[in-house]
Amino acid sequence: MKPRTVLLTAGVFLASLFALPGGAAAHCDTLGGPVVAAAKTALETGDITPVLKWVRKEDEAEIREMFEKALAVRKKGPEARELADMYFFETLVRIHRAGEGAPYTGLKPAGAVEPAVEQADRALASGKVDGLVRLVTEAVREGIRERFQRAYTRSEHAQDSVAAGRAFVRAYVEFTHYVERLHMDATEHGGAEMHEPHQ
């Protein structure tokens, strides 16, 4: 498989993950996600800059205000520090999610993230995408094969009865829509430019 094809396949799979409601799209809802990581850095250094990229310009004033309050409360002791940090994390993630048009349902544990998203973060941190490409390519390959086999098997009995015909149609629709979605995402250009909520 050509490198460009492999990378497009990986991108398609990740796009399908992020499109799932309440699923991988909630990566930034985790305590181990990049938004909270940026918040921790900001609170430790007293510099809000690392978190601003995660919110829209129109939300910046609210985040700055909450950041200053968190810094003040943190000075009152260990328990106050813990509460202030968590409140700032929750506020930041909630506003970040709202900027993406996504619901906020609370912070999740650090490990609550899809393997592909975890691999995507590792790839960006290391500068090496091979592990992510292998994971995603295998998942896409299996997804196509599974849906194809189901549709093909049912196509052999589609004329046996109305019920069998309907079973085939369901499998056919699932299979063709799946590959259509993959192909459309893989051949669409400029996706990154079309989804930049933090202007």
C-alpha positions as CSV (number, residue, x, y, z in Angstrom):
1,M,0.0,0.0,0.0
2,K,1.3,3.4,-0.9
3,P,2.3,5.7,2.0
4,R,-0.3,8.3,0.9
5,T,-3.0,5.7,0.8
6,V,-2.0,4.4,4.2
7,L,-2.1,7.8,5.8
8,L,-5.4,8.6,4.2
9,T,-6.8,5.4,5.5
10,A,-5.6,6.3,9.0
11,G,-7.1,9.7,8.7
12,V,-10.4,8.2,7.6
13,F,-10.6,5.9,10.6
14,L,-9.7,8.6,13.0
15,A,-12.3,10.9,11.5
16,S,-14.9,8.2,11.9
17,L,-13.9,7.8,15.6
18,F,-14.2,11.5,16.3
19,A,-17.6,11.5,14.6
20,L,-19.0,9.1,17.2
21,P,-21.2,10.9,19.7
22,G,-19.8,10.9,23.2
23,G,-17.0,8.4,22.2
24,A,-13.6,9.3,21.1
25,A,-14.6,12.9,20.5
26,A,-14.5,13.2,24.3
27,H,-10.7,12.6,24.4
28,C,-10.3,16.2,25.6
29,D,-12.7,15.3,28.5
30,T,-10.0,13.0,30.1
31,L,-7.7,13.9,32.9
32,G,-4.9,12.5,30.8
33,G,-5.9,14.5,27.6
34,P,-4.0,17.4,26.1
35,V,-6.4,20.1,27.4
36,V,-5.8,19.1,31.1
37,A,-2.1,18.7,30.4
38,A,-1.9,22.2,29.1
39,A,-3.9,23.4,32.2
40,K,-1.5,21.7,34.6
41,T,1.5,23.4,32.9
42,A,-0.2,26.7,33.0
43,L,-1.0,26.4,36.7
44,E,2.5,25.2,37.6
45,T,4.2,28.0,35.7
46,G,1.6,30.8,36.3
47,D,1.5,31.4,32.6
48,I,-1.9,30.9,30.9
49,T,-0.5,30.9,27.4
50,P,-0.5,27.0,27.0
51,V,-4.3,26.8,27.4
52,L,-5.4,29.6,25.2
53,K,-5.0,27.6,22.0
54,W,-7.7,25.2,23.3
55,V,-10.4,27.9,23.5
56,R,-12.0,30.3,21.1
57,K,-11.0,33.9,21.1
58,E,-14.4,35.0,22.5
59,D,-14.0,32.6,25.4
60,E,-10.5,33.9,26.3
61,A,-11.6,36.5,28.9
62,E,-13.6,33.9,30.9
63,I,-10.7,31.5,31.0
64,R,-8.3,34.3,32.0
65,E,-10.6,35.3,34.9
66,M,-10.9,31.6,36.1
67,F,-7.2,31.1,35.8
68,E,-6.4,34.1,38.0
69,K,-9.0,32.9,40.6
70,A,-7.4,29.4,40.5
71,L,-3.9,30.8,41.1
72,A,-5.2,32.8,44.1
73,V,-7.0,29.9,45.7
74,R,-4.1,27.5,45.2
75,K,-2.0,29.6,47.7
76,K,-4.4,28.7,50.5
77,G,-3.1,25.2,51.1
78,P,-2.9,21.7,49.6
79,E,-6.7,21.0,49.7
80,A,-7.5,24.4,48.3
81,R,-4.9,23.8,45.6
82,E,-6.5,20.5,44.6
83,L,-10.0,22.0,44.4
84,A,-8.8,25.0,42.5
85,D,-7.0,22.9,40.0
86,M,-10.0,20.6,39.4
87,Y,-12.4,23.5,39.0
88,F,-10.1,25.1,36.5
89,F,-9.7,21.8,34.6
90,E,-13.5,21.4,34.4
91,T,-14.1,25.0,33.4
92,L,-11.5,24.8,30.7
93,V,-12.6,21.5,29.3
94,R,-16.3,22.6,29.4
95,I,-15.6,25.8,27.4
96,H,-13.3,24.0,25.0
97,R,-16.0,21.4,24.3
98,A,-18.7,24.1,23.9
99,G,-16.4,25.8,21.3
100,E,-16.5,22.6,19.3
101,G,-20.3,22.3,19.6
102,A,-19.9,19.2,21.8
103,P,-21.6,18.5,25.2
104,Y,-19.6,18.4,28.4
105,T,-20.5,15.5,30.7
106,G,-17.7,15.8,33.2
107,L,-14.0,14.8,33.3
108,K,-13.1,11.2,32.6
109,P,-10.3,9.1,34.1
110,A,-6.9,9.5,32.4
111,G,-7.2,6.1,30.6
112,A,-10.6,6.7,29.2
113,V,-9.6,7.2,25.6
114,E,-9.8,5.1,22.4
115,P,-6.6,3.3,21.4
116,A,-6.4,5.1,18.1
117,V,-6.5,8.5,19.8
118,E,-3.9,7.4,22.3
119,Q,-1.7,6.3,19.4
120,A,-2.4,9.6,17.6
121,D,-1.1,11.5,20.6
122,R,2.0,9.3,20.8
123,A,2.7,9.8,17.1
124,L,2.6,13.6,17.5
125,A,4.8,13.4,20.6
126,S,7.4,11.1,19.0
127,G,7.2,12.3,15.4
128,K,6.6,8.7,14.3
129,V,3.3,7.7,12.8
130,D,4.0,4.0,12.0
131,G,2.3,2.6,15.0
132,L,-0.8,4.6,14.4
133,V,-0.9,3.6,10.7
134,R,-0.6,-0.1,11.6
135,L,-3.4,0.2,14.2
136,V,-5.8,2.1,12.0
137,T,-5.1,0.2,8.8
138,E,-5.8,-3.1,10.4
139,A,-9.0,-1.8,11.9
140,V,-10.2,-0.5,8.6
141,R,-9.2,-3.7,6.8
142,E,-11.1,-5.8,9.3
143,G,-14.1,-3.5,9.2
144,I,-14.4,-3.8,5.4
145,R,-13.8,-7.6,5.4
146,E,-16.4,-8.2,8.1
147,R,-19.1,-6.1,6.4
148,F,-18.3,-7.6,3.0
149,Q,-18.5,-11.1,4.3
150,R,-21.9,-10.5,6.0
151,A,-23.3,-8.9,2.9
152,Y,-21.9,-11.5,0.5
153,T,-23.2,-14.4,2.7
154,R,-26.7,-13.0,2.9
155,S,-26.7,-12.1,-0.8
156,E,-26.6,-15.9,-1.6
157,H,-29.9,-16.4,0.2
158,A,-31.6,-13.0,-0.7
159,Q,-34.1,-14.7,-3.0
160,D,-35.1,-17.4,-0.4
161,S,-37.8,-15.3,1.3
162,V,-38.8,-11.7,2.0
163,A,-37.1,-11.9,5.4
164,A,-33.9,-13.2,3.9
165,G,-34.1,-10.5,1.3
166,R,-34.5,-7.8,3.9
167,A,-31.5,-9.3,5.9
168,F,-29.4,-9.0,2.8
169,V,-30.5,-5.4,2.2
170,R,-29.6,-4.4,5.7
171,A,-26.1,-5.9,5.3
172,Y,-25.8,-4.4,1.9
173,V,-26.6,-0.9,3.1
174,E,-24.3,-1.2,6.0
175,F,-21.4,-2.4,3.8
176,T,-21.8,0.1,1.0
177,H,-22.4,3.1,3.3
178,Y,-19.3,2.1,5.3
179,V,-17.0,1.9,2.3
180,E,-18.6,5.0,0.8
181,R,-17.9,7.0,4.0
182,L,-14.3,5.8,4.1
183,H,-13.7,6.6,0.5
184,M,-15.3,10.1,0.7
185,D,-13.3,11.0,3.8
186,A,-10.1,9.6,2.2
187,T,-10.5,11.6,-1.0
188,E,-11.7,14.9,0.6
189,H,-9.1,17.6,0.7
190,G,-8.6,20.4,3.1
191,G,-10.4,18.8,6.0
192,A,-8.1,20.4,8.6
193,E,-8.9,23.8,7.3
194,M,-12.6,23.2,7.5
195,H,-12.6,22.3,11.2
196,E,-10.7,25.0,13.1
197,P,-13.0,26.1,16.0
198,H,-10.3,28.1,17.9
199,Q,-10.0,31.2,15.7
